[in-house]
Amino acid sequence: MTYALAAALVLLVHLVFVLFVVCGAVLLPRWPRLVWLHLPAAAWGVFVELTGRGCPLTALENLLRLRAGQGGYTESFIEHYILWLLYPGGLTRDTQLFLAAAVAAVNLCLYGWVFLRASRRRATP
């Protein structure tokens, strides 16, 4: 039971991390120092998708599931929990490249928004 609970906790942390990678820049106006966590996290997300490597959190969750007597899964976190919602046919290399580009584009837009917002604040007397 402890391993199953730990696997569920890793799953939750993984989901929060993926959300932070994709749209964590939205938090920057409130907590600007978060940029030092978000930039490496976003870079990691793009790197994982571009290289096709697995995330260590997926491996940890699988290990915990196996120790709990549950079946692990062979695909990535995104493939197993998220991708089937968006792309029922499965994950291809082209899809991974698209996801990497989407993460980069969303973050560039969000950082542009944060920069514009900050510069408007400075310009307002």
C-alpha positions in Angstrom: 0.0 0.0 0.0 2.9 2.4 0.8 4.4 1.9 -2.7 1.0 2.5 -4.4 0.6 5.7 -2.4 4.1 6.8 -3.3 3.4 6.1 -7.0 0.2 8.1 -6.8 2.1 11.0 -5.2 4.8 10.9 -7.9 2.1 10.9 -10.5 0.6 14.0 -8.9 4.0 15.7 -8.7 4.7 14.8 -12.3 1.4 16.3 -13.4 2.1 19.5 -11.5 5.5 19.7 -13.0 4.2 19.3 -16.6 1.7 22.1 -15.9 4.5 24.3 -14.5 6.6 23.6 -17.5 3.9 24.6 -19.9 2.3 27.6 -18.2 4.4 28.4 -15.2 5.4 31.8 -16.7 1.9 33.0 -15.7 3.1 33.0 -12.1 6.0 35.3 -12.8 4.2 38.7 -12.3 3.3 37.6 -8.8 6.5 35.8 -8.0 9.3 37.1 -10.3 12.1 35.1 -8.7 10.3 31.9 -9.8 11.9 32.6 -13.2 15.0 30.8 -11.9 13.0 27.6 -11.4 10.7 28.0 -14.4 13.4 28.6 -17.1 15.3 25.3 -16.4 12.0 23.4 -16.0 10.7 24.7 -19.4 14.1 23.9 -21.0 14.0 20.4 -19.5 10.5 19.9 -20.9 11.6 21.0 -24.4 14.7 18.8 -24.1 12.8 15.7 -23.1 10.4 16.1 -26.1 13.1 16.9 -28.6 15.4 14.1 -27.7 12.6 11.5 -27.0 14.1 10.6 -23.7 12.0 9.5 -20.8 11.5 11.6 -17.7 13.0 10.2 -14.5 9.6 10.7 -12.7 8.0 8.2 -15.1 10.7 5.7 -14.3 10.2 6.3 -10.5 6.5 6.0 -10.8 6.8 2.7 -12.7 9.3 1.3 -10.1 6.9 2.2 -7.3 4.0 0.7 -9.1 5.9 -2.6 -9.7 6.9 -2.7 -6.1 3.3 -2.3 -5.1 2.3 -5.2 -7.3 0.7 -3.1 -9.9 1.7 -3.0 -13.6 4.0 -0.3 -14.8 3.6 1.2 -18.2 6.1 1.3 -21.0 5.2 4.7 -22.6 6.0 8.1 -21.3 4.0 10.0 -18.7 2.5 12.2 -21.5 1.6 9.1 -23.6 0.1 7.2 -20.8 -1.9 10.0 -19.0 -2.3 12.9 -21.3 -1.6 12.2 -24.9 -4.5 9.7 -25.4 -6.8 12.6 -24.7 -5.3 14.7 -27.5 -3.9 12.1 -29.9 -5.7 8.8 -29.6 -3.5 7.3 -32.3 -0.4 7.3 -30.1 2.8 9.3 -29.8 4.9 9.7 -32.9 8.2 11.5 -33.3 6.4 14.2 -35.2 4.0 14.6 -32.3 6.9 14.9 -29.9 8.5 17.6 -32.0 5.1 19.4 -32.1 4.8 19.2 -28.3 8.4 20.6 -27.9 7.5 23.5 -30.2 4.2 24.1 -28.4 5.9 24.2 -25.0 8.5 26.6 -26.4 5.9 28.8 -28.1 3.6 29.0 -25.1 6.5 30.0 -22.9 7.8 32.6 -25.3 4.3 34.1 -25.5 3.9 34.1 -21.7 7.4 35.5 -21.1 6.6 38.2 -23.7 3.4 39.0 -21.8 5.3 39.2 -18.5 7.9 41.5 -20.0 5.3 43.8 -21.5 3.4 43.9 -18.3 6.6 44.7 -16.3 7.6 47.4 -18.8 4.2 49.1 -18.6 4.4 49.1 -14.8 7.7 50.9 -15.0 6.4 53.4 -17.6 3.3 54.3 -15.5 4.1 57.2 -13.1 
